[in-house]
Amino acid sequence: MRTFYEFWCQYINRPPLAVDLQIAENNTTIDIDSFALQKWSPLAGEINREEFLSISFSHHTEILDKTKDIHEVLFYIHQTVLHKWDKYDLRDRLKSGLYKQQQSATNNFIQTMPVVTYKTADDMDERMRKSLPGMEEMRKLLSE
């Protein structure tokens, strides 16, 4: 619990206090919104609160035991919700370094993909330009 608190406290301004609770006139009901995590800091802009709240404390513990970077933590929270991982599936993904694999795939995307260049008909050689269908032929092909 301490690890959880120490990591997430920087993203929450303060937890709801007793004075924040809106007790109804008949003193029998409590405004549920007062318990919501409404008091998040500006640093928490990227945090999807629904996802944060939809995974178990065990999931949070697994993630925080293996990660410390907020982007990596949010990645694993999102993936856990998206794929409905139990804590053992999550543990396997954390051990395999899924986040780092995804990051390296994203970072070298431009390097691994060939650069496509487009040419207009004016830039093509005569033989290739003649092999292209004309406008009427294109309309006919598209209408079929």
N, C-alpha and C positions, 0 to 999 in steps of 0.2 A: 504494500500500500504506500509505503514511503517513496519508493521509486516512482510510482504512478504520480503521486502528488508533486514530487520535486520536478518531474519533467513537465507536467501540464500546468503547474501553478503560474508559470511565466506567460501562459496564454489566457489565463482567466484573471480579470482584475481582482475580483473577490467573490467568494461564494455568497449566496443569498444569506442575509442576516435575519434574525427574528423580526426586526422592524420592517423588513421588506415584505413580510407575509401579510397578505390582505385577508383578514378574518372577516367573514360575513357578519351582518348585523345580528344574526341569531347565534353567533359563536359556535356553530356546529360544522361549518365547512371552511375549507382553506382553499384559496385561489391556487390552483395547480401551476399556473404560469409563474408564480413566485419561486417555484422550485426548479424551473427550467434554467439551463445554462445561458442566461441572457447577458451576463456581465462579462463577456469575453473581451479581451484586450484587442487593440487594432492589429496586433501580430497574428491574431487568429483568423484573419480574413480568408485564408485558404482552407480552413478546416470545415469539412462538411459535417455539421452537427448531427444530422440524422445518422450518418454512417458511424460517427464517433460513438453515439449512444446505442447503436444497434449491435455492436459486438460485445462479447462477454469480457469480464474483468480478466479471465484467463487468457483471452486473446491479447488484450492490452499488455498483460505481463510478459507473454512470449515476445511480443514485438519490442517492448522496451528493454528486455534482457539482451536482445541481439542488435538493436539499433539505437542511435542517439540523434541522428539528423532528422529534423522535422519533415523534410520532403520524403525521406525513406519511410518514416513512421506512417505518414499519410498514404503513401503508395500501398503499404501492406494493409492498412485499414480498408482502403478502397477495394483492393483485390480480394480481401477476405469477405467483404460484403458481396461483391460482384459474383464470386465463384462459390459462395457459401461454404468456405473451408471450415472444417472443425479445427481444433487447436493442433492436432497432429499433422494435418495437411499444411497448416500455416508453418509449423515448426520445420517441416521438410523444405518448404519454399525459402524460409529464412536461412537454413543451412546451405542450400544450393546457391544462395546469393542472387535470387531472381531480380532484385532491384538493380544490382550492378550489371547484370546481364542485359536488362532492358535499357539501362543508361548507355552502355557501350554500343548497343545496337542502334540507339537513337543518335548518339554522337558521331558514329561513323557512317550514317546513312548517305550523306552527300559524297563521301569518299568511295562508297561501294556501288552507288548507282551511277550509271553512265549519264553524262550530260547530253540531253537531247537538243539537237539544233533543228529548227524549222526553216524550210525554204519555201519561197513563193515560186510560182510557175516561172517567173522571170529568171530566177536563180538556177533553174534546172537545165540540164543539157537538153538538146533538141529531141533526142530519142525518148527520154523519159517524159517530156512535156507532151509528146504526141500520144503516149500510151495512156494518159489521163482521159477520163470521160469528159465530154462537153457538158454544158449546163442542161441541155434538153435531156441528154442521156441520164444525168444525175437525178433530174426531177422524176424521170420514169422509174429509175431504180428505187428512189425513196418512196414513191407512191405504191410500189408493189408490196 
